[in-house]
């Protein structure tokens, strides 16, 4: 507990309480709650604390957090500095390490300004356990917290919303929905009304919800139209690998953006290719005169076999994003063209929505856009107005959380109100486009000592998007079914030098997981993902084990689910998709 009082605020008393809201092994989320317990208004606050060596803040929201060495300082945002009597404000941060804050001060004074001098908050309750779980209820129990003055009661949270306060060590939650994932945490309150840290989370899935439905968490994979060529990967492979039974959505990549409108990207692959019986989902060969063939017809057959799957037509991507700038000169006409294309009577039943993969609005990708930060909001608003409220509308977006980076360049928070969810591309942070290194895994979950670029990790990206007003449930965590690698490397751990990209099957510096798991098995982990050194080659990629870690983290953050780029990189039995499915149950 931190006290908050200054000589100029003699009638003011306040507390600031720290809690660890989540811990995913390689990192954690911390929260401070500042409360005015006095009788006069507080105008401005600064919280200071020490972290032991090895523990640090990697990103923060609702306060400006800086450090000098191990001393950390959080200053109020302009809108959060004034606290009337009884009011409180909470700010949070993501961090790495295992240490707890100490030597706390507020506005230059020592702790316990108007609270209970010398009193410490209660400990976290024990990890909750689930008793009887039905389609509509769950019995949650936990072991008691401890406190030097005694525990008063417990707050129980479902999906970060408080559902009850109780003096008991058990609670029966009712009114639940069958076939749904829930997260429970418990927080103790002492006799001085101080809250301790929340417990570790308990994940509960209620039974029911229909056969073949993998649950309410969104589990999406990209299917690429060009995979049918050199990769010999067809829609049927989604079924035979078991992937289709474990996902909720497919993004079909890609449609093009040309001349201010959406266009077909590859007509032969999309709707012209005649499939033989052995290549077809239903085992029936296409005829020369049938109205629809190609991938679109195969997706139709896949949906008949797996009716829980929804398919979105994704437009843009790295190569075809250059057309968005011209298209957004008339957002309404752009949206209308895309909607009409997706709802073409020949394949309208195949698609359930539109995904917009602009890399990147008001920033540079393969090409640069200077349309201004409002362009993202304007685009999603125009598409929502055209498609209506019940049409799936999503966007693949940057994960660049660096200061002044791509997330800062566009109004993703403002656009979120029109969007069902964002696919946050939390991969390709690092790769052999930096030919000499330093080596680094391309999809770190968290920062780590020596990471080449601050803000280039999943946790920082999600935190920044939350801070900009994007609801957690509208964020999907990205997973790459591939590795990126270098050659000419002598150092086994990350941070080594290289001479160029490692050889890959389809392009230098890139290889599918299904290949790497056998040719260059993982030798270590860092930042919540894996790396491998074999000979002079060094690769960074995700494995089923690191995906399990990422999914647990996604659940602890209240995210809407996860997605993968792209299906053909998985093994023949879909082991990476299985890890996503199991991790989000």
C-alpha positions in Angstrom: 0.0 0.0 0.0 1.2 3.4 -0.9 0.2 6.5 1.0 -0.7 9.7 -0.9 -0.4 13.0 1.0 1.5 16.2 0.8 1.9 19.1 3.3 -0.4 21.2 1.0 -3.0 18.5 1.3 -3.3 18.2 5.0 -6.9 17.1 4.9 -6.2 14.6 2.2 -5.6 10.9 2.6 -5.3 8.3 0.0 -4.0 4.9 -0.8 -2.5 3.2 -3.8 -2.8 -0.6 -4.0 -0.8 -2.9 -6.2 -2.2 -6.2 -7.6 -0.8 -8.7 -10.1 -3.7 -9.2 -12.4 -2.2 -12.0 -14.5 0.9 -14.1 -14.7 1.8 -16.1 -17.8 5.2 -17.4 -16.7 7.4 -15.3 -19.0 5.6 -12.1 -18.0 2.8 -10.5 -16.0 0.2 -7.8 -15.8 0.3 -5.4 -12.8 -2.3 -2.8 -11.7 -2.2 0.1 -9.3 -5.4 1.5 -7.9 -5.1 5.0 -6.5 -8.1 5.9 -4.1 -8.8 9.2 -2.4 -9.9 8.3 1.1 -9.8 11.8 2.4 -12.2 14.8 2.4 -10.6 17.1 -0.2 -9.8 16.6 -3.9 -6.4 15.4 -5.0 -5.0 17.2 -8.0 -2.3 15.2 -9.6 -0.4 12.1 -8.4 2.9 10.4 -9.0 3.5 6.8 -7.8 7.1 5.6 -7.4 8.4 2.2 -6.6 11.4 -0.1 -7.0 11.6 -3.4 -8.9 14.4 -5.8 -8.2 16.9 -6.4 -11.0 15.4 -8.5 -13.8 11.8 -7.2 -13.3 10.7 -4.4 -15.5 7.7 -2.7 -17.1 7.4 -3.3 -20.9 4.3 -1.3 -21.6 1.7 0.7 -19.7 -1.7 2.2 -20.1 -3.7 5.0 -18.3 -0.5 6.4 -16.8 2.9 7.6 -18.1 5.5 5.1 -16.7 9.2 5.7 -16.9 12.3 4.5 -15.1 15.8 5.3 -14.1 17.5 2.0 -13.4 15.3 0.0 -11.1 13.2 3.0 -9.9 9.9 3.3 -11.7 7.7 6.4 -11.8 4.0 6.6 -12.9 2.4 10.0 -13.5 -1.3 10.5 -14.1 -2.7 11.1 -17.5 -4.3 14.6 -17.9 -7.8 13.2 -17.5 -7.0 11.1 -14.4 -5.2 13.5 -12.1 -8.2 14.9 -10.3 -9.7 12.6 -7.7 -12.7 13.7 -5.6 -13.2 12.3 -2.1 -14.0 8.6 -2.5 -12.9 8.4 -6.1 -10.3 6.0 -7.5 -8.4 5.4 -10.7 -6.6 2.4 -11.9 -3.6 2.1 -14.3 -1.9 -1.0 -15.5 1.2 -2.3 -17.2 2.7 -5.5 -18.6 6.1 -6.6 -17.2 8.7 -9.3 -17.2 10.4 -10.9 -14.2 9.1 -12.2 -10.9 9.8 -9.4 -8.5 7.3 -7.3 -6.5 7.3 -3.5 -6.0 8.9 -2.0 -2.9 10.0 1.4 -1.4 6.8 3.0 -2.6 6.2 6.8 -2.5 3.4 9.1 -3.7 4.1 12.7 -4.5 7.4 12.5 -2.8 6.1 11.2 0.5 6.3 7.8 2.1 3.4 5.4 2.2 0.2 5.1 4.4 -0.8 8.8 4.0 -4.4 8.3 5.3 -4.9 4.6 5.2 -3.8 2.2 7.9 -0.2 2.9 8.7 2.0 -0.2 8.6 -0.9 -2.4 7.4 -0.3 -4.6 4.4 -2.9 -5.8 1.9 -4.0 -9.5 2.0 -2.3 -12.1 0.0 -3.8 -13.6 -3.2 -6.3 -16.4 -2.5 -5.3 -19.9 -3.7 -5.9 -20.8 -7.4 -9.6 -21.4 -7.7 -10.8 -24.9 -8.6 -14.0 -26.0 -10.3 -16.5 -28.3 -8.7 -19.7 -29.3 -10.5 -20.0 -27.6 -13.9 -23.3 -27.8 -15.8 -24.5 -26.1 -19.0 -25.7 -23.1 -17.0 -23.7 -23.1 -13.7 -20.3 -23.7 -12.1 -19.2 -24.2 -8.5 -16.0 -22.3 -7.8 -13.8 -22.8 -4.7 -10.5 -21.4 -3.4 -8.3 -21.5 -0.4 -8.2 -18.6 2.0 -5.9 -15.6 1.7 -4.0 -14.4 4.7 -3.7 -11.0 6.3 -2.1 -9.6 9.4 -5.3 -8.0 10.5 -7.8 -10.5 9.1 -9.6 -11.1 5.8 -13.0 -9.5 5.6 -14.4 -11.0 2.3 -13.7 -12.0 -1.3 -14.6 -10.5 -4.7 -15.2 -13.1 -7.4 -14.7 -12.1 -11.0 -16.0 -13.8 -14.1 -14.2 -12.6 -17.3 -12.9 -9.5 -15.3 -16.4 -8.5 -14.2 -17.2 -8.8 -10.5 -20.1 -11.2 -10.0 -20.3 -11.4 -6.2 -18.7 -10.5 -2.8 -18.8 -13.3 -0.2 -17.3 -14.3 3.1 -17.3 -18.0 2.0 -14.6 -19.9 0.2 -17.0 -21.1 -2.5 -19.4 -19.6 -4.9 -22.0 -21.1 -7.3 -22.2 -19.0 -10.5 -25.5 -19.4 -12.4 -27.0 -18.1 -15.6 -24.1 -19.3 -17.7 -24.4 -20.3 -21.4 -23.7 -23.8 -22.6 -20.6 -24.5 -24.6 -18.9 -21.2 -23.4 -15.5 -20.4 -22.0 -15.3 -18.5 -18.7 -12.3 -17.2 -16.7 -12.6 -16.8 -12.9 -10.3 -15.0 -10.5 -10.8 -14.2 -6.8 -9.5 -11.2 -4.8 -9.4 -10.8 -1.0 -10.3 -7.7 1.0 -9.0 -7.1 4.6 -10.7 -5.4 7.5 -9.2 -2.1 6.4 -10.9 -2.5 3.0 -7.6 -3.0 1.3 -7.6 -5.3 -1.8 -4.8 -7.8 -2.3 -3.7 -9.2 -5.7 -6.1 -11.4 -7.7 -5.7 -15.1 -7.7 -4.3 -17.0 -10.7 -7.1 -17.6 -13.2 -9.4 -20.6 -13.5 -10.6 -21.5 -16.9 -14.0 -23.2 -17.2 -15.9 -24.4 -20.3 -19.6 -25.2 -19.8 -20.7 -28.4 -21.6 -23.1 -28.5 -24.5 -23.3 -26.1 -27.5 -23.8 -28.6 -30.3 -21.6 -31.3 -31.8 -18.5 -30.3 -33.8 -18.5 -26.7 -32.4 -15.1 -25.9 -31.0 -16.5 -23.3 -28.6 -17.1 -19.6 -28.4 -13.5 -18.4 -28.6 -12.7 -17.5 -32.2 -10.2 -19.8 -33.8 -9.4 -18.7 -37.3 -6.9 -19.9 -40.0 -6.0 -18.3 -43.3 -6.4 -20.4 -46.4 -4.4 -19.0 -49.3 -5.6 -19.4 -52.9 -2.1 -19.9 -54.2 -1.5 -22.9 -51.9 -3.2 -25.1 -54.5 -0.2 -24.7 -56.8 3.3 -25.5 -55.5 2.2 -26.4 -52.0 -0.5 -28.8 -53.3 -2.7 -27.7 -50.4 -6.4 -27.8 -51.0 -9.6 -27.1 -49.0 -9.9 -30.8 -48.6 -6.7 -30.8 -46.5 -8.5 -28.6 -43.9 -10.9 -31.6 -43.4 -8.5 -34.5 -43.6 -6.0 -32.9 -41.2 -8.7 -32.3 -38.6 -8.2 -28.6 -38.7 -11.8 -27.9 -39.8 -13.3 -29.5 -36.7 -11.2 -27.3 -34.5 -11.7 -23.8 -36.0 -14.6 -21.4 -36.1 -13.6 -19.2 -39.1 -11.6 -19.2 -42.3 -10.1 -16.1 -44.0 -9.8 -16.8 -47.7 -6.7 -14.9 -48.9 -6.8 -12.8 -51.0 -9.0 -10.6 -53.1 -7.3 -7.7 -54.8 -7.9 -3.9 -54.5 -7.7 -2.2 -57.9 -9.0 1.0 -59.4 -10.8 1.9 -56.2 -12.7 -1.3 -55.8 -12.4 -5.0 -54.7 -11.6 -7.5 -57.5 -11.0 -11.2 -57.8 -7.4 -12.1 -57.1 -7.0 -15.4 -59.1 -10.1 -16.5 -61.0 -8.7 -19.9 -61.8 -8.0 -20.8 -58.2 -11.0 -19.0 -56.9 -13.9 -20.4 -59.0 -12.6 -22.0 -62.3 -10.4 -25.0 -61.4 -12.0 -28.3 -61.9 -11.4 -30.6 -59.0 -11.1 -34.4 -59.4 -12.9 -36.7 -57.0 -9.8 -37.5 -55.0 -9.1 -33.7 -54.4 -12.6 -32.8 -53.5 -14.0 -32.4 -50.0 -17.1 -34.5 -50.9 -15.3 -37.0 -53.1 -17.2 -36.0 -56.2 -15.5 -34.7 -59.3 -16.4 -31.3 -60.7 -18.2 -31.3 -64.1 -17.4 -29.1 -67.0 -20.8 -27.3 -66.8 -21.3 -26.9 -63.1 -22.0 -23.2 -62.1 -19.2 -22.9 -59.5 -15.9 -24.8 -59.2 -12.5 -24.0 -57.7 -11.8 -23.1 -54.1 -15.1 -21.4 -53.6 -17.1 -24.6 -54.4 -14.7 -26.6 -52.2 -15.4 -24.1 -49.3 -19.1 -24.6 -49.9 -18.7 -28.4 -49.6 -16.5 -27.9 -46.4 -19.2 -25.8 -44.8 -21.8 -28.5 -45.5 -19.6 -31.0 -43.7 -18.7 -28.5 -40.9 -21.6 -26.1 -40.6 -20.1 -24.3 -37.6 -17.4 -22.7 -39.8 -17.8 -19.2 -41.1 -15.8 -18.0 -44.1 -14.6 -14.4 -44.7 -13.2 -13.1 -48.0 -10.0 -11.2 -47.1 -8.9 -8.3 -49.4 -5.4 -6.9 -49.6 -2.5 -8.5 -47.9 1.1 -7.4 -48.2 1.2 -7.5 -52.0 -2.2 -6.1 -52.8 -2.5 -3.3 -50.2 -1.4 -0.6 -52.5 -4.9 -0.1 -53.9 -6.4 0.9 -50.6 -5.2 4.5 -50.8 -7.1 5.2 -54.1 -10.1 3.2 -52.9 -10.5 5.3 -49.8 -10.9 8.4 -51.8 -14.5 7.2 -52.0 -15.1 5.0 -49.0 -18.8 4.3 -49.8 -18.1 3.2 -53.4 -15.2 1.0 -52.2 -17.4 -0.7 -49.6 -20.2 -1.2 -52.1 -17.8 -2.8 -54.6 -16.5 -5.3 -52.1 -19.9 -6.2 -50.8 -21.3 -6.8 -54.3 -18.3 -9.0 -55.2 -18.6 -11.1 -52.0 -22.3 -11.4 -52.5 -22.1 -12.4 -56.1 -25.0 -14.9 -56.6 -22.6 -17.6 -57.8 -20.9 -17.8 -54.4 -22.9 -15.6 -51.9 -23.7 -18.7 -49.7 -19.9 -19.4 -49.4 -19.0 -16.2 -47.5 -20.2 -14.8 -44.2 -18.3 -11.6 -44.1 -15.4 -9.4 -45.3 -11.9 -9.0 -43.9 -9.8 -6.0 -44.8 -6.1 -6.6 -44.7 -4.5 -3.2 -45.3 -0.8 -3.1 -44.7 -0.9 -0.3 -43.6 -3.3 2.7 -43.2 -1.4 6.0 -42.8 1.9 4.1 -42.7 4.4 2.2 -44.9 4.3 -1.5 -46.0 5.2 -2.6 -49.5 3.9 0.9 -50.4 3.3 4.0 -48.3 -0.1 5.6 -47.4 -0.4 9.2 -46.1 -4.2 9.4 -45.9 -4.2 10.5 -42.2 -5.1 8.7 -38.9 -8.8 8.9 -39.5 -8.7 6.7 -42.6 -9.0 3.4 -40.7 -12.1 4.6 -38.8 -13.6 6.0 -42.0 -13.0 2.7 -43.8 -14.6 0.5 -41.2 -17.5 2.9 -40.8 -18.2 2.9 -44.5 -18.1 -0.9 -44.7 -20.4 -1.3 -41.7 -22.9 1.1 -43.2 -22.9 -1.0 -46.4 -23.0 -4.5 -44.9 -25.4 -3.9 -42.0 -25.0 -4.8 -38.3 -25.2 -8.6 -38.7 -22.5 -9.1 -41.4 -19.0 -10.2 -40.2 -16.6 -7.4 -40.7 -13.0 -7.8 -39.5 -9.5 -6.3 -40.2 -6.0 -7.6 -40.1 -3.9 -4.9 -38.4 -0.4 -4.1 -37.4 1.2 -5.2 -34.1 3.9 -2.5 -34.2 3.6 -1.0 -30.6 6.8 1.0 -30.8 6.5 4.7 -29.8 5.2 6.5 -32.8 4.9 3.2 -34.7 2.1 1.9 -36.9 -0.5 1.4 -34.2 0.0 5.1 -33.3 -0.5 6.1 -36.9 -4.2 5.1 -37.3 -7.3 5.3 -35.2 -7.8 1.7 -34.5 -9.7 2.5 -31.3 -12.2 4.6 -33.2 -12.6 2.0 -35.9 -13.2 -0.8 -33.4 -16.9 0.2 -32.9 -17.6 -0.8 -36.5 -15.5 -4.0 -36.4 -16.4 -7.5 -35.1 -12.7 -8.1 -34.3 -9.2 -7.4 -35.3 -6.7 -10.0 -36.4 -3.5 -8.6 -34.7 -0.6 -9.7 -36.8 1.7 -10.6 -33.9 4.4 -12.2 -36.1 7.1 -11.1 -38.5 8.5 -8.7 -35.9 12.0 -9.9 -36.9 13.5 -11.7 -39.8 16.4 -12.0 -42.3 15.5 -8.8 -44.1 18.0 -7.7 -41.4 20.6 -10.0 -43.2 23.3 -9.7 -40.6 20.9 -10.1 -37.6 20.7 -9.9 -34.7 18.9 -13.2 -34.6 15.5 -13.0 -32.9 12.3 -15.1 -33.0 9.8 -13.5 -35.3 6.8 -13.8 -32.9 7.8 -13.1 -29.3 4.9 -13.0 -26.9 6.8 -10.7 -24.5 9.9 -8.5 -24.5 13.1 -10.0 -23.3 16.6 -8.7 -22.5 18.4 -8.0 -25.8 15.2 -7.8 -28.0 16.2 -5.8 -31.1 13.3 -3.4 -31.0 11.2 -2.3 -28.1 7.4 -2.6 -28.7 7.9 -5.4 -31.1 6.1 -8.2 -29.2 2.6 -9.4 -28.7 2.0 -8.2 -25.2 3.0 -4.6 -25.9 0.8 -4.6 -29.1 -2.3 -5.9 -27.2 -1.7 -3.5 -24.3 -1.4 -0.5 -26.7 -4.5 -1.4 -28.6 -6.4 -1.8 -25.3 -5.2 1.5 -24.2 -6.5 3.1 -27.4 -10.0 1.8 -26.6 -10.2 -1.5 -28.4 -12.1 -4.0 -26.3 -10.1 -7.1 -25.4 -12.8 -9.4 -26.8 -12.3 -7.7 -30.2 -8.6 -8.7 -30.4 -7.4 -12.0 -31.8 -3.8 -13.1 -31.2 -1.8 -14.0 -34.3 0.3 -17.2 -34.6 2.6 -18.0 -37.5 2.7 -21.6 -38.7 6.2 -21.0 -40.0 9.7 -19.9 -38.9 12.1 -17.1 -40.0 15.8 -17.8 -40.0 19.3 -16.9 -40.8 22.5 -18.7 -41.8 26.1 -18.1 -40.9 25.2 -18.1 -37.3 27.5 -19.3 -34.5 25.6 -18.2 -31.4 22.9 -20.6 -30.2 20.9 -18.1 -28.2 19.2 -15.1 -29.7 21.2 -12.0 -30.6 23.8 -13.6 -32.8 25.2 -12.3 -36.0 24.5 -13.9 -39.4 25.6 -13.7 -43.0 22.1 -13.8 -44.6 18.8 -15.7 -44.8 18.7 -19.4 -44.3 17.6 -21.5 -47.2 13.8 -22.2 -47.3 11.6 -24.4 -49.5 9.7 -21.5 -51.0 11.7 -18.4 -50.2 14.9 -17.5 -48.4 14.6 -17.1 -44.6 11.2 -18.7 -44.5 10.1 -22.3 -43.7 6.9 -24.1 -42.7 6.6 -25.5 -39.2 5.9 -28.9 -40.6 9.4 -28.9 -42.1 11.3 -27.3 -39.2 9.9 -29.6 -36.5 11.9 -32.4 -38.2 14.9 -30.6 -39.9 15.7 -28.1 -37.1 13.9 -29.0 -33.8 13.6 -26.3 -31.2 16.6 -25.9 -28.8 15.3 -23.2 -26.5 12.6 -20.6 -25.8 12.7 -16.9 -25.2 9.9 -14.3 -24.9 7.3 -17.0 -24.9 8.3 -18.5 -28.3 10.9 -21.1 -29.5 14.1 -21.0 -31.4 16.5 -23.5 -32.9 20.1 -23.8 -34.1 21.1 -26.5 -36.4 24.5 -26.3 -38.1 25.0 -22.7 -39.0 21.2 -22.0 -39.4 19.1 -20.3 -36.7 15.3 -20.3 -36.8 12.6 -18.8 -34.6 9.1 -20.4 -34.7 6.2 -21.5 -32.5 5.7 -25.1 -31.4 2.6 -26.7 -29.8 4.1 -26.0 -26.4 4.7 -22.3 -27.0 1.3 -22.0 -28.6 -0.2 -23.4 -25.4 1.6 -20.7 -23.5 0.3 -18.0 -25.8 -3.3 -19.3 -25.6 -3.2 -19.3 -21.8 -2.0 -15.7 -22.0 -4.7 -14.8 -24.5 -7.3 -16.1 -22.1 -5.8 -14.3 -19.2 -6.1 -11.1 -21.2 -9.7 -11.7 -22.1 -9.0 -11.8 -25.8 -11.5 -13.0 -28.3 -9.4 -15.8 -29.5 -6.5 -16.5 -31.9 -5.8 -16.9 -35.6 -3.0 -18.5 -37.7 -1.2 -17.6 -40.9 -1.6 -20.0 -42.6 -3.1 -23.5 -42.7 -0.6 -25.2 -45.1 2.3 -24.6 -42.7 0.7 -27.0 -40.1 1.4 -30.7 -40.0 -0.8 -33.3 -41.7 -2.6 -34.0 -38.5 -3.0 -30.2 -37.6 -0.9 -30.3 -34.4 -0.5 -26.5 -34.2 -4.3 -25.9 -34.7 -4.9 -28.6 -32.1 -2.7 -26.6 -29.7 -4.8 -23.4 -30.4 -8.0 -25.4 -29.9 -7.0 -27.0 -26.7 -5.5 -23.8 -25.3 -8.7 -21.8 -25.8 -11.1 -24.3 -24.3 
